[in-house]
Amino acid sequence: MAQITASLVKELRDKSGAGMMDAKKALVETDGDMEAAVDWLRKKGLSKAAKKADRVAADGLVAAVVSDDKKTGVLVELNAETDFVARNEGFQKALLSFANAALTTDGSKDGLLAAPATEGEGTIADQITRLIATIGENITLRRVEKLESPEGAVSSYMHTAAAEGLGRIGVLVALKGDADIATMEDAGRKVAMHIAATSPAAATTDELDPELVERERTVLTEQARESGKPDNVIEKMIEGRINKFYKEVVLVEQQFVMNPDETVKQFLAGLKTELVGFKRVTLGEGIEKEESDFAAEVAAATKAG
């Protein structure tokens, strides 16, 4: 019996795109014969993933899960190539299992990929490779966001939900305060709905990206100077407009969508709660997806024939 070394397993993984446990099993079954192991994986349909890894996966779903004690919440984005796969029961079941697993990881993407598979052997990374082979599309774990509130509660909201806890825009809100857990859960969900609608840039003014503020200040300064007013007046104009900018992009300063007569901060204060933080994940955000012209493809194929 040939010795199956880690380097041999890695070599087979690199060649086939199969998961670690599948590669090891293939080598065991073929007594360490690399070519035979590749064929073994092909016959089992486990080497398909490598051929699909360069395809753009911009569709899929976001999962939102909160722990039973309401102290921890996670958002996990799992991408696929088409909406058809996002509606696949196996894809949805796997994503929810990944999100539940993420509750006990360090909250990073790498941490979740290295966690034990929720089904079958190996890691979640290996499980995704098997999922690619089964479903037939490239699938990637893109993002993991974790939010905790040890002294309060975490709430979730899923916009355009495809199933329980699954959708295209997921939001988590963590609160703390003197209110009971049920009150904080309800308030958090309402604020999460607000966040889904307004997409604030930060929770508080202190958390705003300084570069974003400086860029806005530069634009406002140029606009104010065109008025021809004295510098001391221009300075007051800029500060007034910066404060208006804060009210537009900072969560706690925004007018609450469910009651525009108060800010989010005032809404929470009225319930004896305060914001700990929030996370918002929009499916496919920032991914450039090539738009294909089906008619042109058909015409090109016809000419080629």
N, C-alpha and C positions, 0 to 999 in steps of 0.2 A: 504493500500500500504506500503510495507516494505521500510525502509530507506536504500538507497544504499550508503554505506560509502566508503571512499577512501581505507580503509583496505580490505573491501570486494572485491572491484575491483582488488586490487593488488593480493589478494589470487587467484582470478579466472585467472588473467594473468599468475601467476606462474604455475598454474595447466595446463592451455591450450596453453600458448604461444601466445595467441591472443593479438591484440593491445588494448590500453587503452579504446578507444571509443567503440570498438566492445565488450569488456568485460562488460563495463557499460551498453550498450544496451541489452546485453544478460540477465543481472541481472534485468533490468527494465522489459523486456519481460516475465521473469519467476518469478516476484515478490520476488526477492532476494534468490530464491532457488538455492543453489550452484550446486547440481548435475544436476538439470534441465537446468541450464545455460550452463554447460559443454556440455550437449546433444544438446542444441540449437546451440552452436558454431560448434559442430561436423556436425550437419545437414547443416549448412551454409558453411562448409568447411573452417572454420576460425581457427581451432585448429591444423591444420596440421603442422604449423611452428615449434612447440615444438619438434616434432618427427624428424625434419630435422636439428635442430640446431647444432648437433654434427658432421655433415658431413663436410668434408673438401671442402671449396669453393676456388679453386685456379684459376679458369678460369674467364671469364667475360669480362669487357671492362674498358678502361679509357676514360673519357670525358674531353675535353678542351674547355673552354668558356671564351671569353673576352668581357668586358662590351662595350656598344655602344660608350662611350667616350674614349675607349682604355686605361683607367687609371688603370683598375683592371682585373686580369685574375685568373682563378681557374682550378685546375686539381682535378677530383674526380674519385676514383677507386671503382667500384662496382663489387664484386666477385660473381660468381655462380659456380656450380659444373662442368658444361660442356660447351663446345663451342656452342652446339646446343641452349642452353638458351641465350647465348650472342648474337645470331642472331635473337632472338625473338623480334618482333617489340615492344611489351609492355615493355620488359626489357630495350630496347634502349631508348624508349620515356621517361620512368621513370628516367633513368640515366641522360639524358640531362636536364630534369626538375630539378633534384637535383643539377646539376652543376650551372644552372642559379640561383637557390635559394641560392647557396653558395656565390654568388657575394655579397650578402647583409648580410652575417653572419660574425662571428669573424674569420673565416678561419680555425676553428678546426672541427674535426670529431664530437665531442659531440655537438658543436654548430649547426651543420647541422642536426644531428639526432633530436635535440629538436625544430627545426624550423617547422612552420606549413606545413602540408602535401600539396603537389602540386596537389593532387587529393584525394577527400574524406575528412573525418574528422580526427582529431587528429594531430599527428606530422609525420615527415618523417619516424621516427622509426616505427610508427604504419603502415604507408603506405608500408614499406618494409615487415612487417609481413603479410599484405594482399597480397603482391606480391608473397611471398613464397607459400601461400595457393593456389593462382591462378596458378602459374607456376609449382609448385611441386618439386622445388629444394631449397636447402639452399642458401640464398642470404645474403651477408654481405657488409655493407658499410665499406671499409677498410681504406681509406686514403682521406684526403682533403688537398690540398696545395693551398695557396693563395699568389699572388704576386701583388704588387702595384707600380706605378710610377706616383705620382701626378704631377710631372714636365716634364713627358715624355710620353712614350707609352709602352704598353705591347703587345707582339706578341706571337702567339702560333703556334705549329707545331705538327701534329699527324702522326707518322710513322705507316706503315701497317694499314691504315685507313679502318674500316669496314663500316663506313657511315660518313657523315659530322660531324666533331668534335668528332668522336669516333674511338678508335683504341687500340693498345697494348702498344705503347710507346708515352706518351704525354710530351711535353716540353713547358715551358713558359720562355720568356726572357723579362726583363724590361730594357729599355734604357732611357737616358736623354741626353740633349745637345742642341746645337743651330740649329740642323736640323729640318725640318718640320715634322709633324706627319707621313705623308706618307713615307718619307725617313726612319724614325725610325722604322716604321712598317715593311718595306721591309728588312732593315738591321737586325732587330730582328728575323724575320722569317728565314733568312739565318743562323744566329748564332744558332737558335734553331735546325735547320737541322744538323749543325755541332755537337751540344751537343747530339742529338739523336744517332749520329754515334760514338762519342768518349767517351761519359759518363765520363766527368771530375769529379774529386773528390771534387773540390771547385772552386769558381769563381776567387779568388785571393790567393796568397801565405799566406796572413794574415788570411784567412778563413780556411786554411787547418787544419785538426785535428792534434794537437800537438803529439798525440800518434802515428799517422800514420807516421809523419815526423821522430820521434824518432826511430821507428821501422826500417824505411828505413836507417837512419843514422847508426844504430847498425849493420845492414847487410853489408852496404858499408864499415864500419870500419874494420870488420872482413876480408872482401875481400881484402882491401888495405893492411892490416898487413901481409897477406900471401905473398905479393910481396917482403918483407924483406927490404923495403926502410926506410930511416930515418923518425922520427916522423914528422919533419917539412914538408917533402915531402908528407907524408901520409895525413897530414891535408889539404894540397892544393888539393890532389887527391879527398878527401871526399867532399870538398866544390864544386869542379867541377862536381862531380857526383850528388850531391844534386841539383845543379842548373839544371842539365839535367833532373832529376826527376821532378822538378817543371814544366819544359816545356812539360812533358808527361802528368801530371795529373791536372794542373791548367789551367782553361779555357782561361784566357786572355793571358797566355804564350804559349799556343798551336799554332802550325802552322795551319792556317785556311784551312780547307779541300777544299774550293773552289778556293783558291790561296795559295799554300804552300810557296810562296815566302814572305809572310807576316804573322805575328801573328794575333790572333783575336783582340788584343788590337790595333794593327796598322790598321787593317781593319776598326774598329770603329772610330779611331781617324781621319782617312781620310774622314770620313763622318761627322765630328764634333759631334760625339756622344760618350757616354761612358756607360759602363755596370753598372746597378743598382743591378741586381741579376738574378738568374735563378732557375727554379724548373724542375726536371725530374722525371717522374713516369713510371716504367715498370710494366706491368700487372703481378701479382702473384709473384713479386720479394720477395724472402725470405720465401715463403710458401712451406712447405714440403708436397708434394702430394703423397699419396700411389699409386704405380703403380700396377694395378690389372692384373692378368694373366687370361684372359677370358677362355682359353682352360682348365686351371686347375680348375677354378670355375665350368665349365660344368661337368668335370670329377668327381669332388667332389660331385656335386649334383646328378649325375647318381648313384654313389656308395651309397649315402644316401638313394636314392629311392629303 
